[in-house]
Amino acid sequence: MLCLGCVPVELRSTIHNHCHAAGAEELISLRGKLAFATKERAALKTILEGKMLPLTEELSRTLSADFGSRAPSSSEEVAAGAERLGRQLSALQRLLSATVAAMARGAPQ
């Protein structure tokens, strides 16, 4: 820690101005990071509510309808249900991968 009493009078204002400017720059940087994080959180909420939640609900309905309490009446029904589940799971995987990649690209350093 620097004792301003030990610093020559002519340098005190320079030191004070430098410290104040450094603090202001750090504050601006932190505010930018906070704004970015706030936008990311809102975007993630939108993706989760608008895309992932409906897709997982659809997966749940497919599982209940195709593989629920009743046994499928034919191998064609099993194959069709498995195909639907495969498509829905692939869509969910692509959506999650794209979301993670977008968040990684946009993260501040």
C-alpha positions as a Markdown table, in Angstrom:
| # | Residue | x | y | z |
|---|---|---|---|---|
| 1 | Met | 0.0 | 0.0 | 0.0 |
| 2 | Leu | 1.3 | 3.4 | -0.9 |
| 3 | Cys | 1.4 | 6.1 | 1.8 |
| 4 | Leu | 0.6 | 9.4 | 0.1 |
| 5 | Gly | 2.4 | 11.2 | 2.9 |
| 6 | Cys | 5.7 | 9.7 | 1.6 |
| 7 | Val | 5.1 | 10.8 | -1.9 |
| 8 | Pro | 6.3 | 14.2 | -3.1 |
| 9 | Val | 3.4 | 16.7 | -3.3 |
| 10 | Glu | 3.9 | 17.3 | -7.0 |
| 11 | Leu | 3.2 | 13.5 | -7.7 |
| 12 | Arg | 0.2 | 13.1 | -5.5 |
| 13 | Ser | -2.3 | 14.4 | -8.0 |
| 14 | Thr | -0.8 | 12.3 | -10.7 |
| 15 | Ile | -1.1 | 9.2 | -8.6 |
| 16 | His | -4.7 | 10.1 | -7.5 |
| 17 | Asn | -5.7 | 10.7 | -11.2 |
| 18 | His | -4.1 | 7.4 | -12.3 |
| 19 | Cys | -5.9 | 5.4 | -9.5 |
| 20 | His | -9.2 | 7.1 | -10.3 |
| 21 | Ala | -8.9 | 6.4 | -14.0 |
| 22 | Ala | -7.9 | 2.7 | -13.4 |
| 23 | Gly | -10.9 | 2.4 | -11.1 |
| 24 | Ala | -13.2 | 3.9 | -13.7 |
| 25 | Glu | -11.9 | 1.6 | -16.4 |
| 26 | Glu | -12.5 | -1.4 | -14.2 |
| 27 | Leu | -16.0 | -0.2 | -13.4 |
| 28 | Ile | -16.8 | 0.2 | -17.1 |
| 29 | Ser | -15.4 | -3.2 | -17.8 |
| 30 | Leu | -17.5 | -4.8 | -15.0 |
| 31 | Arg | -20.6 | -3.0 | -16.2 |
| 32 | Gly | -20.0 | -4.4 | -19.7 |
| 33 | Lys | -19.6 | -7.9 | -18.4 |
| 34 | Leu | -22.8 | -7.6 | -16.3 |
| 35 | Ala | -24.8 | -6.3 | -19.3 |
| 36 | Phe | -23.5 | -9.2 | -21.4 |
| 37 | Ala | -24.4 | -11.7 | -18.7 |
| 38 | Thr | -27.8 | -10.2 | -18.3 |
| 39 | Lys | -28.4 | -10.5 | -22.1 |
| 40 | Glu | -27.1 | -14.1 | -22.2 |
| 41 | Arg | -29.4 | -15.1 | -19.3 |
| 42 | Ala | -32.4 | -13.6 | -21.1 |
| 43 | Ala | -31.4 | -15.3 | -24.4 |
| 44 | Leu | -30.9 | -18.7 | -22.6 |
| 45 | Lys | -34.3 | -18.3 | -20.9 |
| 46 | Thr | -36.0 | -17.6 | -24.2 |
| 47 | Ile | -34.3 | -20.7 | -25.8 |
| 48 | Leu | -35.2 | -22.9 | -22.9 |
| 49 | Glu | -38.8 | -21.8 | -22.8 |
| 50 | Gly | -39.4 | -21.5 | -26.5 |
| 51 | Lys | -37.5 | -24.4 | -27.9 |
| 52 | Met | -36.3 | -26.9 | -25.4 |
| 53 | Leu | -39.3 | -27.1 | -23.1 |
| 54 | Pro | -41.7 | -27.8 | -25.9 |
| 55 | Leu | -39.4 | -30.3 | -27.4 |
| 56 | Thr | -39.0 | -32.2 | -24.1 |
| 57 | Glu | -42.8 | -32.1 | -23.7 |
| 58 | Glu | -43.2 | -33.6 | -27.2 |
| 59 | Leu | -40.7 | -36.3 | -26.3 |
| 60 | Ser | -42.7 | -37.1 | -23.2 |
| 61 | Arg | -45.9 | -37.3 | -25.2 |
| 62 | Thr | -44.3 | -39.6 | -27.8 |
| 63 | Leu | -43.0 | -41.9 | -25.1 |
| 64 | Ser | -46.4 | -42.0 | -23.4 |
| 65 | Ala | -48.3 | -42.6 | -26.6 |
| 66 | Asp | -45.9 | -45.1 | -28.2 |
| 67 | Phe | -44.5 | -46.9 | -25.3 |
| 68 | Gly | -46.8 | -46.1 | -22.4 |
| 69 | Ser | -49.2 | -48.4 | -20.6 |
| 70 | Arg | -50.4 | -50.3 | -23.7 |
| 71 | Ala | -48.2 | -52.6 | -25.7 |
| 72 | Pro | -47.7 | -51.6 | -29.4 |
| 73 | Ser | -50.0 | -53.7 | -31.6 |
| 74 | Ser | -47.4 | -54.2 | -34.3 |
| 75 | Ser | -43.7 | -54.0 | -35.0 |
| 76 | Glu | -44.5 | -51.1 | -37.4 |
| 77 | Glu | -45.9 | -49.1 | -34.4 |
| 78 | Val | -42.7 | -49.8 | -32.5 |
| 79 | Ala | -40.6 | -48.8 | -35.5 |
| 80 | Ala | -42.6 | -45.6 | -36.1 |
| 81 | Gly | -42.4 | -44.6 | -32.4 |
| 82 | Ala | -38.7 | -45.3 | -32.3 |
| 83 | Glu | -38.2 | -43.2 | -35.4 |
| 84 | Arg | -40.1 | -40.3 | -34.0 |
| 85 | Leu | -38.1 | -40.5 | -30.8 |
| 86 | Gly | -34.9 | -40.6 | -32.7 |
| 87 | Arg | -35.8 | -37.5 | -34.7 |
| 88 | Gln | -36.9 | -35.6 | -31.6 |
| 89 | Leu | -33.8 | -36.5 | -29.6 |
| 90 | Ser | -31.6 | -35.5 | -32.6 |
| 91 | Ala | -33.4 | -32.2 | -32.7 |
| 92 | Leu | -32.8 | -31.7 | -29.0 |
| 93 | Gln | -29.1 | -32.6 | -29.3 |
| 94 | Arg | -28.6 | -30.1 | -32.2 |
| 95 | Leu | -30.4 | -27.4 | -30.3 |
| 96 | Leu | -28.3 | -27.9 | -27.2 |
| 97 | Ser | -25.1 | -28.0 | -29.2 |
| 98 | Ala | -26.0 | -24.8 | -31.0 |
| 99 | Thr | -26.9 | -23.1 | -27.8 |
| 100 | Val | -23.6 | -24.1 | -26.1 |
| 101 | Ala | -21.6 | -23.1 | -29.2 |
| 102 | Ala | -23.3 | -19.7 | -29.3 |
| 103 | Met | -22.7 | -19.0 | -25.7 |
| 104 | Ala | -19.0 | -20.0 | -26.1 |
| 105 | Arg | -18.6 | -17.6 | -29.1 |
| 106 | Gly | -20.2 | -14.7 | -27.3 |
| 107 | Ala | -18.5 | -15.0 | -23.9 |
| 108 | Pro | -16.4 | -11.9 | -23.0 |
| 109 | Gln | -12.7 | -12.4 | -22.3 |
